[in-house]
Amino acid sequence: MKKLNFNIPFTGYSCHSFLSDFAAVHTYITEIIPTGISDKELGWYQEMYYFLFGTLSGCNSFLQNMEQSRNDPSEDIETVDFCMKFCGYAYDMVRHNMEDSLIESIDRGYPVIAKLKNAEFGPSRVLIGYDKDKIIVPACSNEQSPSPTAPIYEEIECLYIIRGIGQKERTLLDGFRNIEKSLKESIQYGVWTNSLEAFDYFGQNMNKIPFEEIKSRFETVKNIAWNFDRCHNFAETFRKRILPELTDSRLDEFCNQIDYWYKLSLEQQWQIIALHDCRDWNERRWDCLEAGMCTCIKWTMESLAKNDDEILKVIQKMIEVLENE
């Protein structure tokens, strides 16, 4: 039996996901925290890295559409590869002989991230030890929907094994380009603006469609608003600037602009959620009242789309600064 002394709390903003688990593993491996630091401060670092990696990989700029037809990139191998190379980690993706690979990694002092076949309790898990053929996971808390037990090897799709730390192969500029690409795709897909028709009450004769369809549309846009949480999962990267390269004084005003636009988005996303949660869905209301609620959704979506467009302009200016070094 061998178990690493891993006591990094997980962020409450996420279930066990690759980004959250990678942030915890990175906090552990880099040993940036002085001995004796409190779990609360350990959790702060993990959460800031969670925001950082999600933002620079472009995942925090992703936005689902009304048809839910776009796949969230958070667990994609492209995201894994960027995060690993951004931190300078040499790594392998292991699908066979997983037990031997886990033992070898733990013996070298490196936690392992497992991608699970079943994402009921989150799509990944941090593995910190072994006891014969049994896997040991951290007892740390705070994460959403924690699994009651450690996974067994048959439940694991693959392991991400960190082999060591070397030269970084991805830069802050690469991260900004990821954000630019992701924001452009969100704007191109028209997640907000192309969804306006779904809430054009009189234009789409919504008074003649089944009430269950109206409920479904409000439920969908509410869920999109939940996942839109740019104020935290994106803007915190530029508020706290845990990455030294982000403290470049040439980026100061741009960071302030990101803070401004996504503070607006915070109130607007919750406006959508409130419109759903604060009404009685047991019955249809009269036309003008239903139309008024739909109009509020339309105006809010337009504002959120504008904020993303403004952030795209800011990111493009930051790219220009770094490209002209």
C-alpha positions in Angstrom: 0.0 0.0 0.0 1.1 3.5 -0.8 -0.8 6.8 -0.5 0.3 10.3 -1.3 -0.3 13.1 1.3 -2.8 14.8 -1.0 -5.0 17.3 0.9 -6.0 19.7 -1.9 -9.7 20.7 -1.6 -11.7 20.7 -4.9 -13.6 23.7 -6.1 -17.3 23.9 -5.4 -17.8 25.4 -8.9 -17.5 21.9 -10.4 -18.1 18.3 -10.1 -15.0 16.1 -10.6 -13.9 17.1 -14.1 -10.6 17.1 -15.9 -10.1 20.8 -15.3 -10.9 20.7 -11.6 -8.8 17.6 -11.0 -5.9 18.9 -13.1 -5.9 22.1 -11.1 -5.7 20.1 -7.9 -2.9 17.9 -9.2 -1.0 21.0 -10.5 -1.3 22.6 -7.1 0.1 19.5 -5.5 3.0 18.9 -7.9 4.3 22.5 -8.2 4.7 22.7 -4.4 4.0 26.4 -4.5 2.3 26.4 -1.1 4.5 26.8 2.1 4.4 24.0 4.6 1.6 24.4 7.1 -0.7 26.5 4.9 -4.4 26.0 5.7 -6.7 23.9 3.6 -8.7 27.0 2.9 -5.7 28.6 1.2 -4.9 25.4 -0.6 -8.5 25.5 -1.9 -8.0 29.1 -3.1 -5.0 28.1 -5.2 -6.8 25.1 -6.7 -9.8 27.2 -7.6 -7.7 29.9 -9.2 -6.0 27.3 -11.3 -9.3 25.7 -12.2 -10.4 29.1 -13.5 -7.1 29.7 -15.3 -6.9 26.4 -17.1 -10.6 26.5 -18.1 -10.1 30.0 -19.5 -6.9 29.6 -21.4 -8.0 26.3 -22.9 -11.0 28.2 -24.3 -13.5 26.0 -22.4 -14.8 28.9 -20.3 -15.8 30.7 -23.5 -17.8 27.8 -24.8 -21.6 28.2 -24.8 -24.2 25.6 -25.6 -27.0 26.4 -28.0 -30.8 25.9 -27.7 -30.6 22.6 -29.5 -27.9 21.3 -27.1 -26.0 20.1 -30.3 -22.5 21.4 -29.4 -20.2 19.1 -27.4 -18.6 20.7 -24.3 -14.8 20.6 -25.0 -13.8 20.4 -21.3 -13.0 16.7 -21.4 -11.6 16.6 -25.0 -8.0 15.4 -25.5 -7.2 18.9 -27.0 -8.0 20.4 -23.6 -5.9 17.8 -21.8 -3.0 18.3 -24.2 -3.1 22.1 -23.9 -3.2 22.1 -20.1 -0.4 19.5 -19.8 1.9 21.4 -22.3 1.1 24.8 -20.8 2.5 23.5 -17.5 5.4 21.8 -19.1 4.2 18.3 -18.1 5.3 15.3 -20.1 2.4 12.8 -20.0 0.9 9.6 -21.4 -2.6 8.6 -21.9 -2.8 5.0 -20.7 -5.6 2.6 -21.7 -3.9 -0.8 -20.9 -1.9 -2.1 -17.9 -3.5 0.7 -15.8 -2.7 -0.9 -12.5 1.0 -1.0 -13.2 0.9 2.6 -14.5 -0.8 3.9 -11.4 1.6 2.1 -9.1 4.6 3.4 -11.0 3.2 7.0 -10.9 2.4 6.9 -7.2 5.8 5.5 -6.4 7.3 8.5 -8.3 5.2 10.8 -6.2 2.8 11.9 -8.9 -1.1 11.7 -8.6 -3.0 10.4 -11.6 -6.1 11.6 -13.3 -8.6 9.0 -14.4 -11.2 9.6 -17.1 -14.2 7.5 -16.2 -16.6 5.6 -18.5 -19.6 6.7 -16.4 -19.8 10.4 -15.6 -22.6 10.1 -13.0 -20.4 11.5 -10.3 -18.3 13.6 -12.7 -16.2 12.5 -15.7 -12.9 12.1 -13.9 -11.2 11.4 -10.6 -7.8 12.1 -8.9 -6.1 8.9 -7.8 -3.5 9.3 -5.0 -2.6 5.7 -4.0 -3.1 2.0 -4.2 -3.7 -0.9 -1.8 -2.9 -4.1 -3.7 -5.4 -3.9 -6.6 -7.6 -1.2 -4.9 -7.4 2.4 -5.8 -7.2 5.2 -3.2 -8.8 8.6 -3.9 -8.6 11.8 -1.8 -10.8 12.4 1.2 -11.0 16.1 0.3 -14.3 17.7 -0.1 -16.1 20.8 -1.6 -16.6 19.4 -5.1 -20.1 18.9 -6.4 -21.6 15.4 -6.5 -18.7 13.5 -5.0 -18.5 9.8 -5.7 -19.2 7.6 -2.6 -16.4 5.1 -3.5 -13.1 5.0 -5.4 -13.4 3.6 -9.0 -12.2 0.2 -10.0 -10.1 -0.3 -13.0 -13.0 -1.7 -15.1 -14.8 1.7 -14.6 -11.8 3.7 -16.0 -11.6 4.7 -19.7 -8.0 5.9 -19.5 -5.4 7.3 -17.1 -3.5 10.6 -17.6 0.0 9.8 -16.3 2.4 12.7 -15.7 6.0 11.6 -16.4 7.8 14.7 -15.3 8.2 18.5 -15.7 10.1 20.1 -18.6 9.9 22.9 -21.0 6.5 24.5 -21.5 5.2 24.0 -25.0 2.2 26.3 -24.8 2.2 30.0 -23.8 -0.1 32.7 -22.6 -0.4 33.8 -26.2 -1.6 30.3 -27.2 -4.2 30.6 -24.4 -5.5 33.9 -25.7 -5.8 32.4 -29.2 -7.8 29.5 -27.7 -10.2 32.1 -26.1 -10.4 34.0 -29.4 -11.3 30.8 -31.3 -13.9 29.7 -28.7 -15.6 33.1 -28.5 -15.7 33.4 -32.3 -17.4 30.0 -32.4 -19.9 31.0 -29.8 -20.8 34.2 -31.6 -20.8 32.4 -35.0 -23.2 29.7 -33.7 -25.4 32.6 -32.4 -26.1 30.9 -29.2 -27.9 34.0 -28.0 -28.8 36.0 -31.1 -30.0 33.0 -33.1 -32.2 31.9 -30.2 -34.2 35.1 -30.2 -36.8 33.7 -32.5 -37.6 31.0 -29.9 -38.9 33.9 -27.6 -40.6 36.0 -30.2 -44.0 35.5 -28.7 -46.3 37.2 -31.2 -44.0 36.8 -34.2 -43.8 33.0 -33.7 -47.5 32.7 -32.6 -46.4 31.2 -29.3 -49.9 31.7 -28.0 -50.9 28.8 -30.3 -48.1 26.3 -29.3 -48.5 23.9 -26.4 -47.6 25.4 -23.0 -45.2 22.5 -22.4 -43.1 23.8 -25.3 -42.9 27.2 -23.7 -41.8 25.6 -20.5 -39.2 23.6 -22.3 -37.7 26.7 -24.0 -37.4 28.6 -20.7 -35.9 25.6 -19.0 -33.3 25.2 -21.8 -32.3 28.9 -21.8 -32.1 28.8 -18.0 -29.6 25.9 -18.1 -27.6 27.8 -20.7 -27.5 30.7 -18.4 -26.3 28.5 -15.5 -23.4 27.3 -17.6 -22.6 30.8 -18.9 -21.1 31.8 -15.6 -18.4 34.0 -17.1 -18.2 36.3 -14.2 -16.5 33.6 -12.1 -15.0 31.0 -14.4 -13.6 33.4 -16.9 -13.2 36.8 -15.3 -11.5 35.6 -12.1 -8.5 34.6 -14.2 -8.0 38.3 -15.1 -9.0 39.7 -11.7 -6.7 37.6 -9.5 -4.0 37.0 -12.1 -2.4 34.0 -10.4 -0.3 33.5 -13.5 2.8 35.8 -13.4 2.6 36.5 -17.1 -0.8 38.1 -16.6 0.7 40.7 -14.3 2.3 42.4 -17.3 1.3 46.1 -16.9 0.4 46.3 -20.6 -2.5 44.1 -19.9 -3.9 46.0 -16.9 -6.6 48.0 -18.7 -7.7 45.0 -20.7 -8.1 43.0 -17.5 -10.2 45.8 -16.0 -12.4 45.8 -19.2 -13.0 42.0 -18.9 -14.0 42.6 -15.2 -16.5 45.3 -16.3 -18.2 43.4 -19.1 -18.5 40.1 -17.2 -19.8 41.8 -14.1 -22.7 42.9 -16.3 -23.1 39.4 -17.5 -23.4 38.1 -14.0 -26.6 40.1 -13.3 -28.0 39.3 -16.7 -27.5 35.6 -16.6 -29.3 35.6 -13.2 -32.1 37.6 -14.7 -32.8 34.7 -17.1 -32.6 32.2 -14.2 -34.9 34.3 -12.1 -37.5 34.6 -14.9 -37.7 30.9 -14.9 -37.5 30.1 -11.2 -39.8 32.9 -9.9 -42.9 32.2 -12.1 -45.6 29.6 -11.6 -45.3 27.0 -14.3 -48.6 25.3 -13.4 -50.5 27.3 -15.9 -50.2 29.6 -19.0 -50.8 33.3 -18.3 -52.5 35.8 -20.6 -50.8 36.7 -23.8 -49.4 40.1 -22.9 -47.8 38.7 -19.7 -46.3 35.7 -21.5 -45.0 38.1 -24.2 -43.5 40.4 -21.6 -41.5 37.5 -20.0 -40.3 36.4 -23.5 -39.3 40.0 -24.3 -37.2 40.1 -21.1 -35.4 36.9 -22.2 -34.8 38.4 -25.6 -33.3 41.6 -24.3 -31.2 39.8 -21.8 -29.8 37.4 -24.5 -29.0 40.4 -26.7 -27.0 42.0 -23.8 -25.1 38.8 -23.1 -24.2 38.4 -26.7 -22.9 42.0 -26.8 -20.8 41.4 -23.7 -19.1 38.4 -25.3 -18.5 40.4 -28.5 -16.8 43.2 -26.4 -14.7 40.5 -24.6 -13.6 39.2 -28.0 -12.4 42.6 -29.0 -10.4 42.9 -25.7 -8.8 39.5 -26.2 -7.8 40.4 -29.7 -6.1 43.5 -28.4 -4.2 41.5 -25.8 -3.1 39.1 -28.6 -1.7 42.1 -30.5 0.2 43.3 -27.4 1.9 39.9 -27.0 2.5 39.4 -30.7 4.3 42.7 -30.9 6.9 41.9 -28.2 
